[in-house]
Amino acid sequence: MAVEQTHDLAACKRVDDGITRVFQLLGKRWTGPIVSVLVNGGPAYFVDLRRAVPGISERMLSDRLTELGAARLLVREVDEGPPLRVSYRLTEAGAALAPALRLLGEWAKEHLPEGERPTEC
């Protein structure tokens, strides 16, 4: 005799909506390192961000900065100059990521094998 089981879909384990949203944004390649540079170093010019994140193309950096701006995690500021320069700084919401990024960095040092370290600065 087979026992029929009912399954309550609401009781299923589901991924937290907040986790889903944060990783949709910060889980994209390069986004975390960009935010980390701004968290640790404060406002930065585009060229400085490009140097601080080895391997990122100008196009990808521009795309990620645009996404972070749309998510209200950073603001783009134009310094009229001369020369004309564009800098980026975290908003209050972006800066609030600092404790979480610090903890993730500590977790990675303890639990993930070390990979190759970039040599360029």
C-alpha positions as CSV (number, residue, x, y, z in Angstrom):
1,M,0.0,0.0,0.0
2,A,1.5,3.3,-1.1
3,V,1.3,6.3,1.2
4,E,0.4,9.4,-0.7
5,Q,2.3,12.4,0.6
6,T,1.2,15.9,0.1
7,H,3.8,18.6,-0.5
8,D,3.4,22.1,0.7
9,L,5.2,24.3,-1.9
10,A,5.4,27.2,0.5
11,A,7.4,25.0,3.0
12,C,10.0,24.3,0.4
13,K,13.4,25.7,1.0
14,R,14.0,28.6,-1.4
15,V,16.8,30.9,-2.0
16,D,16.4,34.1,-0.1
17,D,15.2,36.9,-2.4
18,G,17.8,39.3,-1.0
19,I,20.6,36.8,-1.7
20,T,19.3,36.3,-5.2
21,R,19.2,40.1,-5.9
22,V,22.7,40.8,-4.4
23,F,24.3,38.0,-6.4
24,Q,22.6,39.0,-9.6
25,L,24.5,42.3,-9.3
26,L,27.6,41.6,-7.3
27,G,28.0,38.0,-8.7
28,K,28.9,39.4,-12.1
29,R,32.5,39.1,-13.0
30,W,34.5,42.2,-12.0
31,T,31.7,43.9,-10.0
32,G,33.0,42.8,-6.6
33,P,36.6,43.8,-7.2
34,I,35.4,47.2,-8.5
35,V,33.3,47.8,-5.4
36,S,36.1,46.6,-3.2
37,V,38.6,49.1,-4.7
38,L,36.1,51.9,-4.0
39,V,35.4,50.7,-0.5
40,N,39.0,50.5,0.4
41,G,40.4,53.4,-1.5
42,G,37.6,55.9,-1.7
43,P,36.7,57.8,-4.9
44,A,38.7,56.9,-7.9
45,Y,39.2,58.0,-11.5
46,F,38.3,55.6,-14.3
47,V,42.0,55.1,-15.2
48,D,42.8,54.3,-11.5
49,L,40.0,51.7,-11.4
50,R,41.3,50.2,-14.6
51,R,44.8,49.8,-13.1
52,A,43.4,48.5,-9.8
53,V,41.4,45.7,-11.4
54,P,43.9,43.7,-13.5
55,G,42.5,42.1,-16.6
56,I,39.4,44.2,-16.9
57,S,38.8,45.9,-20.3
58,E,37.8,49.5,-20.6
59,R,34.4,48.4,-22.1
60,M,33.7,46.0,-19.2
61,L,34.7,48.5,-16.6
62,S,32.4,51.1,-18.2
63,D,29.5,48.6,-18.3
64,R,30.0,47.5,-14.7
65,L,30.2,51.1,-13.5
66,T,27.0,51.9,-15.4
67,E,25.3,48.9,-13.7
68,L,26.5,50.0,-10.3
69,G,25.3,53.5,-10.9
70,A,21.9,52.2,-12.0
71,A,21.7,50.2,-8.8
72,R,22.5,53.4,-6.8
73,L,25.7,52.0,-5.4
74,L,28.0,54.6,-6.9
75,V,27.8,58.0,-8.5
76,R,29.8,59.3,-11.4
77,E,31.2,62.8,-11.0
78,V,32.7,64.9,-13.8
79,D,35.7,67.1,-12.8
80,E,35.6,69.9,-15.4
81,G,39.3,70.4,-15.4
82,P,41.2,71.0,-17.5
83,P,41.7,68.2,-18.1
84,L,38.2,66.8,-18.0
85,R,38.2,63.8,-15.6
86,V,35.5,61.4,-14.4
87,S,35.6,60.0,-10.9
88,Y,33.4,57.4,-9.2
89,R,32.5,57.2,-5.5
90,L,30.3,54.9,-3.6
91,T,26.9,56.1,-2.3
92,E,25.9,55.4,1.3
93,A,24.3,52.2,0.1
94,G,27.5,51.2,-1.7
95,A,29.7,52.0,1.3
96,A,27.4,49.9,3.5
97,L,28.9,46.9,1.6
98,A,32.2,47.3,3.4
99,P,31.6,45.0,6.3
100,A,30.2,42.2,4.1
101,L,33.1,42.5,1.7
102,R,35.6,42.4,4.5
103,L,34.0,39.2,5.9
104,L,33.9,37.6,2.5
105,G,37.6,38.4,2.0
106,E,38.4,36.9,5.4
107,W,36.3,33.8,4.6
108,A,38.1,33.4,1.2
109,K,41.5,33.6,2.9
110,E,40.5,30.8,5.3
111,H,38.5,28.5,3.1
112,L,39.5,29.0,-0.6
113,P,42.8,27.9,-2.1
114,E,45.1,30.7,-3.2
115,G,45.1,31.3,-6.9
116,E,47.6,33.2,-8.9
117,R,48.1,36.7,-7.6
118,P,48.2,39.5,-10.2
119,T,51.6,41.0,-10.6
120,E,50.6,44.4,-12.1
121,C,49.6,47.4,-10.0
